[in-house]
Amino acid sequence: MRWVAKALLQKGLSGLPQPERANYLLQRHVTRSLPVSEQGFRRLFRRAVQHLDAYEAHGPGRPASEAVFYEFGAGWDLAVPLSLWSLGVERQVVVDLRPNVRLPLVTASLARLRAIRAEGGRELRDPGRASVESPAELEQRFGIQYLAPRDARATGLPAGSLDFVSSTSTLEHVPAEELLPLLAECRRLLRPDGAISCRIDLSDHFSHFDSAVGPYDFLRYGERTWRLVNSRLLYQNRLRRPDYLRAFAQAGLTVTAEQAWRPKDPRLPDDLAPRFRAYGADDLAVQKLRLVARPSPDALEEREHVIG
């Protein structure tokens, strides 16, 4: 199957001295999956709009132009931070565990934003010059301070220095043992009236390109088997909705809004691995999850659920 071939290829690339660079070159010049398609970029732009909506609904009430935003794991093309800038966010801190940003892909993101802007609709800022020549230019032109390599579990940034944290399809790639320290660091960085917005993809990512694989296929494999195909380049923690809710609570973050998407007929595997047999079917069936949270107050606040 195609997914097995890709898994083995990425497993092999993971053993190279610079696996991310090799993976980038492969996707850019062989599979040509980079830059992302116009449709893919528009999806990321909508994610940025959702984050901004979450800030306005659950954040401190200050205009986004006066706030400090933060995103961890922004990837190669900075699609979400650049989209947030186009929507009026003036100051952003972006961290990556490795210096993954690729300036040609950033330039492609700017071209996509210009095309969206030309269509009208929402008022977007003009990104100006077509290309970006250096990471330093990101802060000069777009107010994006790019910090890499930087561990999101221990950023070294001042406590209480951020108004808003966003995460876009990143948490599903964080090893389970690292999730709580990462969220606790977000809690430390947030001001008391700040907020965090996370979009999490709980589906089997191999199903994104191999139609023979379903979105729940990876729930069939035991830990030993999964370790054989789970590579550093496409690491999937396979955590489910209750695991994320528990980690947020333990990190001192109170969920104030939740959207969980599951199909009407999820068709879960009959041969679930032992690890997943204790979960309810509804929790196993969740493929997409959006969580908005605020630093937990001393007094217990009522929690709002919006299940979609």
C-alpha positions as CSV (number, residue, x, y, z in Angstrom):
1,M,0.0,0.0,0.0
2,R,1.1,3.6,-0.7
3,W,1.1,4.6,3.0
4,V,3.5,1.8,4.0
5,A,5.9,2.9,1.3
6,K,5.7,6.5,2.5
7,A,6.1,5.4,6.1
8,L,9.2,3.4,5.3
9,L,10.7,6.2,3.2
10,Q,10.2,8.7,6.0
11,K,11.6,6.3,8.5
12,G,14.7,6.0,6.4
13,L,14.9,9.8,6.0
14,S,14.6,10.2,9.8
15,G,18.0,8.5,10.1
16,L,19.8,11.2,8.0
17,P,21.8,14.0,9.6
18,Q,19.3,16.6,8.3
19,P,16.0,14.7,7.8
20,E,13.8,17.8,7.6
21,R,15.9,19.2,4.8
22,A,15.8,15.9,2.9
23,N,12.0,15.7,3.4
24,Y,11.6,19.3,2.2
25,L,13.6,18.7,-1.0
26,L,11.7,15.5,-1.6
27,Q,8.3,17.2,-1.3
28,R,9.4,20.3,-3.3
29,H,11.2,18.7,-6.2
30,V,10.0,15.1,-6.4
31,T,6.4,14.8,-5.2
32,R,5.8,18.5,-5.8
33,S,3.4,18.8,-2.9
34,L,5.1,22.1,-1.9
35,P,4.1,24.8,-2.0
36,V,0.7,23.9,-0.8
37,S,-2.1,24.1,-3.3
38,E,-4.3,27.1,-3.5
39,Q,-7.1,25.1,-1.9
40,G,-4.8,24.0,0.9
41,F,-3.7,27.5,1.5
42,R,-7.3,28.8,1.7
43,R,-7.9,26.1,4.3
44,L,-5.1,27.5,6.4
45,F,-6.3,31.0,5.9
46,R,-9.7,29.9,7.3
47,R,-7.9,28.4,10.3
48,A,-6.3,31.9,10.9
49,V,-9.8,33.5,10.7
50,Q,-11.0,30.9,13.2
51,H,-8.1,31.7,15.6
52,L,-8.9,35.5,15.3
53,D,-12.6,34.8,16.0
54,A,-11.6,32.9,19.1
55,Y,-9.4,35.7,20.2
56,E,-12.2,38.2,19.8
57,A,-14.7,36.0,21.6
58,H,-12.6,34.6,24.4
59,G,-9.5,36.9,24.6
60,P,-8.8,40.0,26.8
61,G,-11.0,42.4,24.8
62,R,-8.1,44.4,23.4
63,P,-8.0,45.0,19.7
64,A,-5.9,42.3,17.9
65,S,-3.7,45.2,16.6
66,E,-2.6,45.9,20.3
67,A,-2.1,42.2,21.3
68,V,0.8,39.8,21.2
69,F,0.0,36.6,19.4
70,Y,2.1,33.4,19.6
71,E,2.1,30.2,17.5
72,F,4.2,27.1,18.0
73,G,5.0,24.8,15.1
74,A,4.1,27.2,12.3
75,G,5.9,25.1,9.7
76,W,7.7,25.9,6.5
77,D,5.5,28.5,4.9
78,L,4.2,30.5,7.9
79,A,0.7,30.5,6.2
80,V,-1.2,31.0,9.5
81,P,1.0,33.8,11.0
82,L,1.1,35.7,7.6
83,S,-2.7,35.3,7.3
84,L,-3.1,36.7,10.8
85,W,-0.9,39.6,9.9
86,S,-3.1,40.3,6.8
87,L,-6.1,40.3,9.2
88,G,-4.6,43.0,11.3
89,V,-2.4,41.3,14.0
90,E,0.7,43.5,14.5
91,R,2.9,41.5,16.8
92,Q,3.5,37.7,16.7
93,V,6.1,35.4,18.2
94,V,6.5,32.1,16.3
95,V,8.6,29.2,17.6
96,D,9.8,26.0,16.0
97,L,11.8,23.1,17.4
98,R,13.9,23.3,14.3
99,P,14.5,26.2,11.8
100,N,12.0,24.9,9.4
101,V,10.9,28.1,7.6
102,R,11.7,28.1,3.9
103,L,11.7,31.5,2.3
104,P,10.5,30.4,-1.2
105,L,7.4,28.9,0.5
106,V,6.9,32.1,2.5
107,T,7.0,34.0,-0.8
108,A,4.4,31.6,-2.2
109,S,2.2,32.3,0.9
110,L,2.4,36.0,0.2
111,A,1.3,35.4,-3.4
112,R,-1.7,33.4,-2.1
113,L,-2.6,36.2,0.2
114,R,-2.5,38.8,-2.6
115,A,-4.9,36.6,-4.6
116,I,-7.3,36.4,-1.7
117,R,-7.1,40.1,-1.1
118,A,-7.8,40.9,-4.7
119,E,-11.1,39.0,-4.5
120,G,-12.5,41.5,-1.9
121,G,-14.6,40.3,1.0
122,R,-12.7,40.7,4.2
123,E,-10.4,43.7,4.3
124,L,-6.8,42.4,4.2
125,R,-3.5,44.3,4.3
126,D,-1.3,44.4,1.3
127,P,1.9,42.3,1.8
128,G,3.8,44.6,-0.5
129,R,7.0,43.3,-2.1
130,A,6.6,39.8,-3.6
131,S,9.6,38.1,-2.0
132,V,11.1,37.7,1.5
133,E,14.9,37.6,1.5
134,S,15.7,36.7,5.1
135,P,14.0,35.6,8.4
136,A,14.9,39.0,9.9
137,E,12.6,40.6,7.3
138,L,9.7,38.8,8.8
139,E,9.8,40.9,11.8
140,Q,10.6,44.1,10.0
141,R,7.7,43.8,7.5
142,F,5.1,41.7,9.3
143,G,5.9,41.9,13.0
144,I,6.6,38.2,13.1
145,Q,9.5,37.3,15.5
146,Y,10.6,33.8,14.3
147,L,12.5,31.9,17.0
148,A,14.1,28.6,16.0
149,P,15.5,26.3,17.2
150,R,13.3,26.9,20.2
151,D,11.6,24.3,22.5
152,A,8.0,25.2,23.0
153,R,8.1,23.4,26.4
154,A,10.7,25.9,27.6
155,T,10.7,29.0,25.4
156,G,12.6,31.3,27.8
157,L,10.1,34.0,27.0
158,P,8.8,36.2,29.9
159,A,5.8,34.9,31.9
160,G,2.6,36.6,31.2
161,S,3.9,38.3,28.1
162,L,1.3,37.0,25.6
163,D,-2.4,37.7,24.9
164,F,-3.1,34.8,22.6
165,V,-1.7,31.4,21.7
166,S,-2.6,29.5,18.6
167,S,-1.8,26.0,17.3
168,T,-2.8,24.7,13.9
169,S,-2.6,21.0,13.3
170,T,0.4,20.6,15.5
171,L,-0.6,19.0,18.8
172,E,-1.3,15.6,17.2
173,H,2.4,15.5,16.3
174,V,3.6,16.1,19.9
175,P,4.6,13.0,21.8
176,A,2.2,12.2,24.7
177,E,4.8,12.8,27.4
178,E,5.6,16.2,26.0
179,L,2.0,17.5,25.7
180,L,1.5,18.6,29.3
181,P,4.8,20.4,29.6
182,L,4.1,22.2,26.3
183,L,0.6,23.3,27.4
184,A,1.9,24.3,30.8
185,E,4.4,26.6,29.1
186,C,1.6,28.2,27.1
187,R,-0.2,28.7,30.4
188,R,2.9,30.4,31.9
189,L,3.3,32.7,28.9
190,L,-0.4,33.8,28.8
191,R,-1.6,36.9,30.6
192,P,-4.5,36.1,33.1
193,D,-7.0,37.3,30.6
194,G,-5.4,35.7,27.6
195,A,-6.7,32.7,25.6
196,I,-5.4,29.7,23.6
197,S,-7.0,28.3,20.4
198,C,-6.0,24.9,19.1
199,R,-7.0,23.0,16.0
200,I,-6.2,19.3,16.2
201,D,-6.4,16.7,13.5
202,L,-7.1,13.3,15.1
203,S,-7.4,11.3,11.9
204,D,-4.8,8.9,10.6
205,H,-2.6,11.2,8.5
206,F,-1.7,8.5,6.1
207,S,-5.3,8.5,4.9
208,H,-4.8,12.1,3.6
209,F,-3.0,10.7,0.6
210,D,-3.8,7.0,0.4
211,S,-7.5,6.3,-0.3
212,A,-7.0,2.7,0.8
213,V,-6.5,3.9,4.4
214,G,-9.4,5.1,6.5
215,P,-9.2,7.9,9.0
216,Y,-9.2,5.4,11.9
217,D,-6.8,2.8,10.5
218,F,-4.0,3.6,12.9
219,L,-6.2,2.6,15.9
220,R,-5.7,-1.0,14.8
221,Y,-2.0,-1.2,15.6
222,G,-0.4,-2.0,18.9
223,E,2.4,0.1,20.3
224,R,5.2,-2.1,19.0
225,T,3.9,-2.2,15.4
226,W,3.1,1.5,15.4
227,R,6.7,2.3,16.4
228,L,7.9,0.6,13.3
229,V,6.1,3.0,11.0
230,N,5.8,6.1,13.1
231,S,8.7,8.4,12.1
232,R,10.1,11.6,13.3
233,L,9.0,13.3,10.1
234,L,5.3,12.4,10.4
235,Y,5.0,11.6,14.1
236,Q,1.4,10.9,15.2
237,N,0.7,10.5,18.9
238,R,-2.8,8.9,18.3
239,L,-4.2,10.7,21.3
240,R,-8.0,11.0,21.5
241,R,-10.3,13.8,22.6
242,P,-10.3,12.8,26.4
243,D,-6.5,12.9,26.4
244,Y,-6.4,16.5,25.2
245,L,-9.1,17.6,27.5
246,R,-7.2,16.1,30.4
247,A,-3.9,17.6,29.4
248,F,-5.5,21.1,29.1
249,A,-7.0,20.8,32.6
250,Q,-3.8,19.5,34.1
251,A,-1.9,22.4,32.5
252,G,-4.2,24.9,34.2
253,L,-6.2,25.8,31.2
254,T,-10.0,25.9,31.3
255,V,-11.7,25.0,28.1
256,T,-14.3,27.6,27.3
257,A,-15.4,26.4,23.8
258,E,-15.1,23.1,22.0
259,Q,-16.0,21.8,18.6
260,A,-15.6,18.1,17.9
261,W,-16.3,16.8,14.4
262,R,-17.2,13.2,13.7
263,P,-19.0,11.6,10.8
264,K,-22.5,10.2,11.2
265,D,-21.2,6.7,10.3
266,P,-17.7,6.6,11.6
267,R,-17.0,2.9,10.7
268,L,-14.5,2.3,13.5
269,P,-12.2,-0.8,13.1
270,D,-13.5,-4.0,14.7
271,D,-9.9,-4.9,15.6
272,L,-9.0,-2.0,17.9
273,A,-5.6,-2.2,19.5
274,P,-5.8,-2.7,23.3
275,R,-4.8,0.9,24.0
276,F,-8.0,2.2,22.4
277,R,-10.6,-0.3,23.7
278,A,-11.3,1.7,26.9
279,Y,-12.5,4.8,24.9
280,G,-16.1,5.4,24.1
281,A,-17.1,5.1,20.5
282,D,-18.0,8.8,20.3
283,D,-14.5,9.8,21.5
284,L,-12.8,7.4,19.1
285,A,-14.8,8.8,16.2
286,V,-13.7,12.4,16.6
287,Q,-11.6,13.3,13.6
288,K,-11.2,17.1,14.1
289,L,-11.1,19.0,17.4
290,R,-11.1,22.7,18.1
291,L,-10.4,23.8,21.7
292,V,-10.4,27.3,23.0
293,A,-9.2,27.8,26.6
294,R,-8.2,30.4,29.1
295,P,-5.9,30.3,32.1
296,S,-7.8,28.6,34.9
297,P,-9.1,31.1,37.5
298,D,-9.1,30.4,41.2
299,A,-12.9,30.2,41.2
300,L,-14.5,27.5,39.2
301,E,-16.1,28.9,36.0
302,E,-18.9,27.3,34.1
303,R,-17.6,25.4,31.1
304,E,-19.2,25.9,27.8
305,H,-19.5,23.0,25.3
306,V,-20.3,23.4,21.7
307,I,-20.1,20.0,20.1
308,G,-20.4,20.0,16.3
